[in-house]
Amino acid sequence: MTHQSLVITLVILPLIGSAIAGLFGRRLGNVPSMAVTTGLLFVSCILGWTVFYGEISGGWPRFVAHIMPFIQVGDFKSDWAVRIDSLSAVMLVVVTTVSALVHLYSWGYMADDDSKPRFFAYLSFFTFAMLALVTAADFMQLFFGWEGVGVASYLLIGFWFKKPTANAAAIKAFVVNRVGDFGFALGIMTVFWMFHTIRFAELFPLLASHANATWHFAAWDFSALDLAGFLLFIGAMGKSAQFFLHTWLPDAMEGPTPVSALIHAATMVTAGVYMVCLLSPIYELAPVAKTIVCLVGAVTALFAATVGLAQNDIKRVVAYSTCSQLGYMFFAAGAGAYQASMFHLFTHAFFKALLFLGSGSVIVAMHHEQDMRAMGGLWRRTPITYVVMLIGTLAITGVGIPGLDIGFAGFYSKDAIINSAWAARTNPVDAFALVAGILAAGLTSFYSWRLIFMTFHGHAKWRHGAHAVQGHDDHATSAQIETHSEPDVSHGDDHGHHEPHESGWVMLIPLLLLAVGAVFAGGLFAERFVGPERAEFWKGAIVTAASNHVLDDIRHIPAWLAWTPLAVTAIGFVAAWWVYILHEGLGARIAAREGPLWRFLYNKWYFDELYDFVFVKGAKLLGDVFWRGGDQKIIDGLGPDGVSAVSYLTGKGVGRIQTGYVYHYAFVMLLGVAGLLAWALYAWS
């Protein structure tokens, strides 16, 4: 098998599995449908690792394999092709690995769901769309995959379509992403307007000659590359849930937990980061757009970390941590450390998928309870899940020893990002990113250990049937707990009478494999991603300007900065232990006061309420104005209704003349004759 045919097979296999399960799943049955989709995904995963190993070892050629023509309209040409370089190879291994493990995990998690062929068909289609995106050789195929994962995410988030909240979450994700995609489409149009091509291989060599090109609008001149970079980044903001366009991400938890792991860990949300790094040749020549990327990423990292402090749904806590970690990736790219951004994307895929699937194991153990206030004391009941969740927490909080360079996966990638913000220091935004990254690291440690302590330690609140009753606040008693649980697909009776239990091995094996990645993915690949060997590994897949020495300068950071991330992580751990273990119930009492800061964080900075007031209610009000004032009063009033009214009144007036009496008609005729004679006499005179 040639290199080109191997990669094409890798991309197409998930689509074949999706088609088989989706079209013939009812006839084949559950097990054959799951076996076909999962088996083909594991084959793609093996091929993905083959490509990645080839890139690591330097023995894999870089190429663009053209499959067939796609679109040709005048000068606009797009072919269906696959592009292989180090950047796409990293994404191939990330996407196929996490997706294959999610498929296997779903055998256990969705065991009693009656729509398994449909679910596995959606998962495989999602994977195909993402593979099409990361192997795109031009903007058109990139946009095809971009919209494909959007459609698949809509289907997966709303998989339990009989649940109103799931439908609402799916629609919300779809609409918010359309806002970002509008900017993305405008960015593609801007690029084509400037260069008359959308093929990356043709586009990138032309950028330097257009570095000073401007776009004139009204009385202003804008840098054309800055404009293109900004518009393209709007698309990334929507897909990767950055500040202002982040509101869909927490609600996406309404989908099954394997969906959350797939969307949040390796695929859809990382598409924006991948796109910015792929377009590094543009952003290196667009300093304003690059600064905006850095600023939005830093704000998102800090914002999402603060919101994660007050959430009680175990999946929402992990979801906001995803939002925060994506912020890290973006401000690294905005600081010029694209390689560090991709490195964190790579390591994040392992420990974030581990945390999501581990949360799913907890949810199954609790008979589909998701509220951490109804948990506690689970470490004895679910020891394997507890250990892998500990590993995921140590990885996401970046625990490691700077001097010895020993630590979990997140230690290598997150510290590289924070150090990059210090090394950049080209403007105040970089300084803000440094401070935001350090603060977010401390907050990440606090809410991550809060999740561990509330879930696995302390009093076992489930013993009192806490998860079967309703409530609202973090301080609620066992008789007041609110559940936001997924539909129970495994039990039909009263869950309050069941003890928590460890998940089956079909769910635990993916967790153990991801735990290995969460431990070793950072140390094994740090030198090639961000170290001295990065030039040999990336080989031009990521382009940095000659003046960009960020990753070289991180080797000379001061000692205080090297130890600061570990220090704030330790402070976050101690604070969480002091509040939730040493003084168990203190967090509940703080929430019971319902202070303004707690309410602000608990309500997610009131973004949902603000958007509902401005956009939802505002659009409805605007629609009413146009409907009642414009449509009814002006258009209908002066148009159809006005003409019909005039016709009616005219007919009614004329109808009064038609009395039916002969002497009335004779009188009118006499008046006519008199008038005619009068006009004739006047004319003759």
Secondary structure, DSSP 8 states (H G I E B T S, - for coil): --HHHHHHHHHHHHHHHHHHHHHHHHHH-HHHHHHHHHHHHHHHHHHHHHHHHHHHHT-S--EEEEEEEEEEETTEEEEEEEEESHHHHHHHHHHHHHHHHHHHHHHHHTTT-TTHHHHHHHHHHHHHHHHHHHT-SBHHHHHHHHHHHHHHHHHHHTSSTTSHHHHHHHHHHHHHHHHHHHHHHHHHHHHHHHHS--BHHHHGGGTGGGTT-EEEETTEEEEHHHHHHHHHHHHHHHHTT-TTS-THHHHGGGS-HHHHHIIIIISGGGHHHHHHHHTHHHHTT-HHHHHHHHHHHHHHHHHHHHHHTT--BHHHHHHHHHHHHHHHHHHHHHTT-HHHHHHHHHHHHHHHHHHHHHHHHHHHHTTS--BGGG----TTTSHHHHHHHHHHHHHHTT-EETTTTEE-HHHHHHHHHHHHHHHH-SSHHHHHHHHHHHHHHHHHHHHHHHHHHHHHSS--GGGGTGGGS---STT--TTS--------SS--S-GGG-------HHHHHHHHHHHHHHHHHHHHHHHHHTSTTHHHHHTTSS---TT--HHHHGGG--HHHHHHHHHHHHHHHHHHHIIIIITTTHHHHHHHHT-HHHHHHHTGGGHHHHHIIIIIHHHHHHHHIIIIIIIIIIIIHHTHHHHHHHHHHHHHHHHHH----HHHHHHHHHHHHHHHHHHHHHHH-
